[in-house]
Amino acid sequence: MGDLMHALPALTEANSHIEGISFDWVVDTSFSSVPSWHPLVNKIITTDHRNWKKHLFSKDSRKSLKEVISQINEGDYDLVVDMQNNLKSAFISYLCKHDVVGMDSKSAREYPAHFAYTKKINVDKKLHAIERQKKLLGDALGYDYKEGNVDYGASFKSFIKPRIKLPDDYCVLVQNASWVTKQWSIENWQNLIQHLEDKGINMLLPSGNLDELERVKEICSVSEKAQAIDLMSLNEIAYIVRNANFCICSDTGLAHLSALTGTPSITLYGPTKTSLIGTTGINQTHLIGDKEDINQILVSDVINEFNKRYA
């Protein structure tokens, strides 16, 4: 999900160089809300990569894949760009009839994705992911991208107010992450929650699946001020994040969402290099654990940063 948000500023910048430009976006159905947030996206073509990976040779998967490829091939596009440059996106790029622009062998995120591309562009791997996306699209479209200018260009019109009653003032705590090494311990979250409870702060904790929800419920068990949110759509979560007073996040997609919405946030990092994929935007703070260990970040470190910025 964070990768998709990293691509949004590239669309915004392209619009400043090419009047009237619009985009169709091929995206996994799980995260199809993200492209809808940018007004330059005309059509969203959804894939089902997770199901394909599990049942690649099933009749339904083959039919679904064929429909996606047909939709792409039927488009009269001036340019097709693989913005993700990994094996999943390269698989689609390879199958479609259009010439596809992507990163070269020294730049692509996953080898050998570059073999799927007709035109290959070199993009420095030391650049932040947002800059890499802007560089790729700029070279593909024939203009020089502007480093350091990050404008997500997002519209919040498709955000959905959830049916749950939201407190007038609240913060969002994002405890989930795809890697165990990106997860702050349950004990740390509980100690932080007890500190925020003492300050009278309401806390909402979202989840992406049932396993995460069970972990959230355990974390919230120490305070009546902390609420585990039932599973809901990304557009509903986005509404909650946008209207929060602040967020404290693990290194995951919702941290990048807080950057996109401009919600003041502290994000906790372990193995991730923030110079490459750290949250980027206004009011974004990074805390980095020693020796790439997120649990080297103390609760007192988070509290001190919170007090410095939001107390």
N, C-alpha and C positions, 0 to 999 in steps of 0.2 A: 504493500500500500504506500509506503514511503517513497518507493521508486516512482510511482505515478505522480505523486505530488511534486517530486523533484523535476518532473518534465513540464509542469504548468508554466513556470517563468519563461521557458523557451518559446511557448506559444504566444505569450504576451509580447515578447521581444520581436518575434517574427511579424506581428501585426504592426509594429512601429516602422518596419522596413517595407512591407508589402501590403498595400491598401487592399482591403476586401478579401484577404486570405481567410480560409476556413479549413477545418480539419474534420476528418472522420477518424475515430480512434478504436483500435482493436484492443480489447481488455478482457481479462478473466471476469466472469460473471460475479465473483465474490466481491470485487472492488469496482463494479461498473458505475457506482455513484460518483467516483472521483472525477472522471472526465466531464460529467454533467455539470460540474461546478464552474467550468470555464466557458464563457459565452461564445468563444470561437469554435467550439466543438459542435459540429452539425449533426453527425450521426455516430452512434455507439454500436459497434459490432462486438457481441460478447462471445467469448470462448468458454470452454469448461475444462481447463487444463488439469485441474485436480482429479476430475472423474476420468478424463482420458488417460491419465497416468496410471490409474488403477485398473481401467478396463479398456485398454487401447484397442484391442482386437474385437471388442463386442460390436454387435450390429448397431446399437444406439450410439456408441462413441464414433463409429465410422460415419454414420449419417450426420451427426452433429458437426464433425470436422469438415465433411464435404459441404455442408451448408455455410459454414464460416468462410471457407475458401471461395465458394461461389459468390458470396456477398462482396468479398474483396475484389475478385476478378471482374465483377460487373461494374465496379466503380471506374469512372473515367477520370483517373487521378493524374495530375501533373507530376506528382512525386509521391513515392512511398518510402518512408524512413522507419527503420527498426530502432526505436529509441531505447529499447531495453538491452539489446545485444547479449542475451543469454541463450541457452540452448532451447528453451521453450519458445521464445519469440522467433529464434532463427528457424525453428521447425515450420512455423507458419510462413515465414518469409520465403523459405525454400520451395514451399508448395504452391505459392501464388504465381500467377503468370507475369506480373509486373516486374520490372527492374526495381531492385530494392537497394537503398543506400543504408550503410551501417558502418560500424567501426572496423578498423583493420585488425590484424592478428595481434598487434602489440597494444591494442586499445580495448578490445572487446572484453566484457566481464568474464565470459566463459569460453574456453577453447573447445571446439573449433567453430564457434558461431559465425565467424567471418566468412566461411566458405559459402554461406547462404546469400551473400550480398554481391550485387553487380558492381557497385561503386563502393570503395572502402576508404574511410576517412580516419586519419590519425588524430587521436585525442589524448592528451597527456593524462595518465592515470593518477597523477598527483593532484589534479584539480578536484575540487568538491563536485559531488554528483550533479548538483544544479548547474555548475559551470560546464561540466562535460556535456550535459544535455543541450545547453545553449550553443556551445561550440559545434556540436554535431549538426544541429538543425541550421545554424548559421552557414556553415560550410556547404551543407546540402542545398540551401536556397540561394547561396551566393552573396552573403553579406558578412561583415565582421561583427561578431557578437561583442557585447560590452561587459567586461568582467566586473563583478561586484554589484551590479544592478539587479536586485532580486524583487520582481513584482509577480506574485502568483496570479494576479488578474482574476481571482475567483469571485463568483457571485454566490451569495448565500441564500438565494431565493428557493432553492430546492431542499434546504434544510427543513426538517419536520419537527415541530414541537411534540415531544412524547406525551403519551396519555397520563403518565405518572405526574403527581403534583411535585413541582420543583420548589425548593426553598427560595426565598427572596434573595439570599446570599449564600453562596456555596463555593467550594473548590472541587476539582476533579483529581482523584488519585488514580494513576494508570499503573497497575502493578504487573500486568501481563507482558510477556515477551516471547518471541518464537524460540529463542535459545535459552536453555537453563542458565548459561553464563551471563545472560542479560537480565536475570531476575534478582532483584533485591530480596532478601530473606523475609519470610512471613513475620518473624520476630521484629525485624527492623520496621516493617510497615506498621505493625501493631503499636510499637513504641512511638512512632511518629503520629499515629492517629490519636493516641492518648494525650500527646502534647497539644495537638490541634484542638482536641476536645476541651482541654483546659482553657483555651482561648475562645471557646464558644463557637467554633467554626463547624459548619455543616459540611460533610464530605460525601461525594458520590463516587462509586467505584464501578466502572463498566467492565464487561467481559466480552470475549469474542467467541467462546464456545462453552460447553457444559463443564469441562474440566477446569477451565479458568474461573467459571462461576463458583464452583465448589471452593477453590482457593480463596476467592474474594470473600465468600461467606465466612470462612475461617478468620481471615484478616479483620473483618468487620465485627466479629463477635465480641471484641473488647470495648465497644463503644456504641451507644445509641445514636450518636451523632454521625456515625458512618453507615452508609446505606449501599448494600450490594445491589446493583441495577440488574434486573433480568435482561436476557438477551434481547436486543432490539436492532433495528436497521442502522446502517452507517450514517444515513442522513439524520436519524434521531440522535445518535451519539454526537454528530457534528453540531447539532443545535445545542446540546448540553455543554459541550466544550466551548463553543463560541460565547455562551452566556455565563460562563464561570468567572469568578473573580480572579482565580489563578489555577494552575495545574502543577502537580508534581508527578513526573512520569519516569517510567523505565524507558529503555531504549527500544522504542517500538513505533509502529505507524501512527498511533494516536498522538505521540509527541510531535510528529511532523504536522499533524492536523492542528495542533495548538499554535504552531508557527504560522500556518496558513491563515488561521483566523485572527492572529495577533493577540491571542490570550497570553498574558504573562505566565511563564513556565520555567520550572527548574527540571532539567532532565539528567538522569543518572546514567553514567556510562562505565562499562568495564572493558571488554575486548575491542570495542569499536573505536576507530580513529575518527574523532570529531572533525578533523580537518577534511575528511573525505565525505562523511555522510551525517555529520552533526546537524541538529535542527538549526534552521537559518531563518531569521526574521526579527521583528521588533520584540523586545522584552524576553529574549531567550537566554537562559543561563545554563551552562554545562558544569556538572560536577563529575570528576573522573577518578575512579578508584585506582589506587597504587597497584602496580604490577598487573594491570589489566583485569583486576578483580573488583567487580561492582560492590561486593560486600566489604571492601576496604573503605567504602564511604560510610562514615559514621552517621547515626541519627543526629548527633549534635552538629555535624557538618551541614546537614540539610536544614536544621532549625536555625543555625546561624545565618545561612544564606536567606532563608525565609524572613527572618527578623530584619535583615539588612534591606530587603527589597519590598516586603509587603506588610510588615507589622505596623 
